[in-house]
């Protein structure tokens, strides 16, 4: 399984970005895709996840500001981020985990920088 994330960049506080991640390879139709963030000097944290059936979950700090969505036909997951703040700065990673398998696949990450 390979994951290719894109959409990061530099944005001013209050702005928006839409991240995308395309999965390829041996992908089960039953899986969960998610976005993590690793800020400077911080541990990697889960931001949002979505199952292949469309069930979503969000970390409290992004609830209401971010929307995770997916296109199963294109094996793609998106993260729409609004009202970005400097503390949202970090490397954003997408992941995929197949139902019934313990392994989590990670993409290479995309940098998001929010200026004040």
Rosetta silent file (secondary structure, phi, psi, omega in degrees, C-alpha in Angstrom):
SEQUENCE: XXXXXXXXXXXXXXXXXXXXXXXXXXXXXXXXXXXXXXXXXXXXXXXXXXXXXXXXXXXXXXXXXXXXXXXXXXXXXXXXXXXXXXXXXXXXXXXXXXXXXXXXXXXXXXXXXXXX
SCORE:     score description
SCORE:     0.000 S_00000001
   1 L     0.000  131.779  175.729    0.000    0.000    0.000 S_00000001
   2 E  -122.316  142.141 -179.683    1.309    3.448   -0.918 S_00000001
   3 E  -126.234  127.574 -178.881   -0.138    6.752    0.235 S_00000001
   4 E  -120.673  110.795 -179.230    0.582   10.058   -1.492 S_00000001
   5 E   -95.812  149.964  177.471   -0.458   13.201    0.342 S_00000001
   6 E  -153.465  170.741  174.917   -0.696   16.650   -1.184 S_00000001
   7 L   105.758   -6.559  178.923   -2.236   20.052   -0.620 S_00000001
   8 L   -71.451  172.194  178.960   -0.043   21.449    2.113 S_00000001
   9 E   164.699 -166.548  179.654    1.477   24.893    1.964 S_00000001
  10 E  -102.626  129.919 -178.608    1.794   28.269    3.605 S_00000001
  11 E  -141.444  150.243  176.718   -1.404   30.038    4.650 S_00000001
  12 E   -79.597  155.255  176.962   -2.244   33.008    6.827 S_00000001
  13 L   -54.639  137.151 -176.987   -4.125   32.589   10.081 S_00000001
  14 L    92.141   -9.794 -178.304   -7.836   32.312    9.407 S_00000001
  15 L   -83.778 -175.050 -176.118   -7.263   30.739    6.020 S_00000001
  16 L  -131.814  154.424  172.052   -8.164   27.340    4.647 S_00000001
  17 E  -144.223  152.401  174.935   -6.442   24.383    3.042 S_00000001
  18 E  -123.407  114.906  177.803   -7.656   21.140    1.565 S_00000001
  19 E   -92.829  146.863  177.538   -5.371   18.153    1.909 S_00000001
  20 E  -131.559  152.724  178.332   -5.719   15.104   -0.275 S_00000001
  21 E  -146.155  125.419  179.335   -4.259   11.622   -0.080 S_00000001
  22 E  -106.478  129.213  177.932   -4.399    8.944   -2.731 S_00000001
  23 E  -101.300  143.080  177.700   -3.960    5.315   -1.774 S_00000001
  24 E  -143.687  165.416 -179.552   -2.689    2.687   -4.186 S_00000001
  25 L   102.161 -151.878 -176.564   -1.619   -0.925   -4.067 S_00000001
  26 L   -82.170   82.343 -176.094   -3.298   -3.800   -2.268 S_00000001
  27 L  -102.453  125.516  173.914   -6.121   -1.861   -0.676 S_00000001
  28 L   -72.794  149.717  176.741   -8.982   -3.656    0.950 S_00000001
  29 L   -70.933  -17.963  178.900  -12.429   -2.245    0.254 S_00000001
  30 L  -108.245  104.183 -178.247  -12.967   -2.280    4.022 S_00000001
  31 E  -155.360  168.337  173.858  -10.559    0.154    5.628 S_00000001
  32 E  -119.249  131.298  175.180  -10.173    3.251    7.724 S_00000001
  33 E  -112.916  148.079 -174.478   -8.264    6.269    6.495 S_00000001
  34 E  -149.574  165.172  174.403   -7.122    9.018    8.791 S_00000001
  35 E  -120.080  134.501  174.203   -5.088   12.193    9.110 S_00000001
  36 E  -119.488  159.166  175.867   -2.439   12.807   11.737 S_00000001
  37 E  -131.456  138.877  171.299   -0.452   15.931   12.499 S_00000001
  38 E  -123.489  106.461  178.003    3.004   16.332   13.988 S_00000001
  39 L   -79.241  165.548  179.842    3.724   19.859   15.116 S_00000001
  40 L   -56.975  121.159  178.819    7.245   21.173   15.778 S_00000001
  41 L    71.974   13.224 -177.678    8.592   19.445   18.873 S_00000001
  42 L  -117.534  164.031  175.046    5.328   17.608   19.426 S_00000001
  43 L   -79.266  155.604  177.181    4.157   14.052   19.198 S_00000001
  44 L   -67.336  136.149 -178.975    2.143   12.887   16.270 S_00000001
  45 E  -130.749  146.152  177.182   -1.597   13.171   16.977 S_00000001
  46 E   -76.077  130.661  178.752   -4.694   11.793   15.333 S_00000001
  47 E  -102.782  -46.964 -175.284   -6.915   14.527   13.895 S_00000001
  48 E  -161.633  149.793  177.785   -9.688   12.739   12.062 S_00000001
  49 E  -138.866  158.713  178.443  -10.597    9.364   10.672 S_00000001
  50 E  -148.641  132.887  178.363  -13.177    7.952    8.301 S_00000001
  51 E   -83.601  167.996  177.316  -14.213    4.383    7.595 S_00000001
  52 L   -64.865  -19.820  175.701  -14.980    3.047    4.146 S_00000001
  53 L   -87.104   -2.645  175.313  -18.622    3.221    5.219 S_00000001
  54 L    95.136    6.637  177.274  -18.320    6.939    5.914 S_00000001
  55 L   -77.364  129.560 -175.484  -18.270    6.945    9.707 S_00000001
  56 E  -115.690  157.097  171.024  -16.115    9.827   10.917 S_00000001
  57 E  -145.743  148.956 -175.848  -14.409   10.829   14.127 S_00000001
  58 E  -133.546  145.787  170.163  -12.550   14.014   15.047 S_00000001
  59 L   -73.843  148.855 -172.774  -10.086   15.132   17.668 S_00000001
  60 L   -56.568  -37.217 -173.243  -11.536   17.901   19.833 S_00000001
  61 L   -70.742  -16.495  179.828   -9.179   20.630   18.621 S_00000001
  62 L  -113.515   -7.092  177.941  -10.336   20.288   15.002 S_00000001
  63 L   -55.744  127.824  179.375  -13.988   19.431   15.580 S_00000001
  64 L    88.933  -18.310  178.942  -16.057   22.037   13.754 S_00000001
  65 L  -107.424  -22.280 -175.536  -13.081   23.416   11.810 S_00000001
  66 E  -125.009  148.576  176.811  -12.135   20.393    9.751 S_00000001
  67 E  -131.485  124.449  176.044  -14.062   17.970    7.605 S_00000001
  68 E   -98.960  139.630  179.122  -12.745   14.589    6.528 S_00000001
  69 E  -146.737  166.153  179.780  -14.232   12.976    3.452 S_00000001
  70 E  -147.872  155.491  174.970  -13.378   10.206    1.049 S_00000001
  71 E  -121.376  100.546 -175.196  -14.007    9.007   -2.466 S_00000001
  72 H   -63.851  -33.640 -179.832  -13.897    5.225   -2.375 S_00000001
  73 H   -64.306  -28.973 -178.576  -13.918    4.937   -6.170 S_00000001
  74 H  -106.238    4.944 -179.233  -10.705    6.983   -6.300 S_00000001
  75 L    51.082   44.278 -174.330   -9.166    5.608   -3.077 S_00000001
  76 E  -124.809  141.391  173.878   -8.799    9.181   -1.923 S_00000001
  77 E  -123.732  143.253  179.859   -9.290   10.901    1.406 S_00000001
  78 E  -122.268  154.561  171.046   -9.505   14.647    1.914 S_00000001
  79 E  -133.071  107.846  175.971   -9.177   16.934    4.906 S_00000001
  80 E   -87.929  121.115 -176.497  -10.773   20.341    4.539 S_00000001
  81 E  -118.911  124.910 -179.513   -9.303   22.657    7.151 S_00000001
  82 L  -119.293  164.965  178.171  -10.804   26.063    7.917 S_00000001
  83 L    49.348   47.632 -177.420   -9.987   28.847   10.367 S_00000001
  84 L   -66.812  144.396 -179.753   -6.384   27.695   10.509 S_00000001
  85 L  -125.019  160.369 -179.551   -4.237   28.965   13.358 S_00000001
  86 H   -53.817  -31.084  179.892   -0.452   28.977   13.878 S_00000001
  87 H   -71.662   -7.783  174.448   -0.805   26.017   16.224 S_00000001
  88 H   -82.920   -5.436  179.258   -2.073   23.990   13.257 S_00000001
  89 L   -61.634  137.593  178.058    1.418   24.167   11.769 S_00000001
  90 E   161.530 -176.530  174.458    3.033   20.812   11.251 S_00000001
  91 E   -96.419  129.005 -177.920    3.482   17.857    8.962 S_00000001
  92 E  -104.327  128.014 -177.529    0.223   16.166    8.087 S_00000001
  93 E  -117.348  140.172  170.408    0.206   12.445    7.425 S_00000001
  94 E  -102.258  151.851 -179.612   -2.496   10.249    5.988 S_00000001
  95 E  -135.145  161.146  175.081   -2.861    6.645    7.039 S_00000001
  96 E  -140.853  133.824  174.914   -4.765    3.560    5.988 S_00000001
  97 E  -131.317  127.596  179.896   -5.603    0.518    8.031 S_00000001
  98 E   -78.932  142.941  178.166   -7.378   -2.491    6.557 S_00000001
  99 L   -60.349  127.269  177.147  -10.234   -3.962    8.545 S_00000001
 100 L    88.763   -2.095  179.567   -9.010   -6.969   10.501 S_00000001
 101 L  -117.618  140.168 -176.743   -5.294   -6.216   10.022 S_00000001
 102 L   -79.376  -19.778 -172.879   -3.096   -4.600   12.690 S_00000001
 103 L   -75.972  137.646  172.856   -0.743   -2.770   10.350 S_00000001
 104 E  -109.719  127.470  177.576   -1.182    0.940    9.686 S_00000001
 105 E   -93.091  138.867 -177.124    0.257    2.309    6.458 S_00000001
 106 E  -118.293  141.957  171.302    1.650    5.844    6.482 S_00000001
 107 L   -84.438 -178.455 -173.561    2.127    8.376    3.725 S_00000001
 108 L   -84.304  -12.504  178.556    5.140   10.653    3.444 S_00000001
 109 L    91.858  151.290  175.801    3.455   13.718    4.924 S_00000001
 110 E  -134.397  135.101 -173.985    2.719   17.190    3.647 S_00000001
 111 E   -82.533  132.317  172.731    3.848   20.372    5.386 S_00000001
 112 E  -120.000  125.873  178.041    1.301   22.928    6.554 S_00000001
 113 E  -125.348  123.594 -179.789    2.549   26.260    7.835 S_00000001
 114 E  -111.470  119.642 -178.978    0.163   28.839    9.243 S_00000001
 115 E   -94.721  147.327 -178.902    1.544   32.339    9.686 S_00000001
 116 L   -88.949    0.000    0.000    0.166   34.798   12.213 S_00000001
